[in-house]
């Protein structure tokens, strides 16, 4: 495999730093097939335990199905809001989480936990490695989308039985990510949650340890 130039290296790091979780800024125009397949191909080239490639990508465009997902989200979101202290609930409500209906495409990334049978190279002692592999596919998809000018938002607020029923998933297939995908006019200069005062990035120096766990971390 070839080496990358310093300019290419810097572009990769800039891409990583400029990835954003898009919640409400989607345009309705569809993603061209060539762009979508480049994004999916990037996801499909993620690393996977035992070269298992446990992922599938369910493309959800039908508005009625997305409305059903949105109703499931709304029910779970009301439960989530009630879990936060009263003083933070107004900030929570101000975060617009409407990508399910606004984005022209939703992509569900799943993990087929039976894909390679009961014994998989590298998974014998850590059975969740197939799930971690599928998360790598999500990150590849997200970065490739950002390079194409396509926004991605990860929906994590739902009760799993509701979503499984809407998607008709078999028992052995796990939901890894429900993604809202579409073009945006602009990306935030920094993560939206940081800009809106929800939480700031931790300093890297506080997260790096030598040899063993540092007490008080």
Secondary structure, 3 states (H helix, E strand, C coil): CCCCCHHHHHHHHHHHHHCCECCCCECCCCCCHHHHHHHHHHHHCCCCHHHCCCEEEEEECCHHHHHHHHHHHHHHHHHHHHHCCHHHHHHHHHCCCCHHHHCCEEEEEEEECCCCCCCCCCCCCCCCHHHHHHHHHHHHHHHHHHHCCEEEEEECCCCHHHHHHHHCCCCCEEEEEEEEEEEECCCCCCCHHHHCCCCCCCCHHHHCCCCCCCCCC
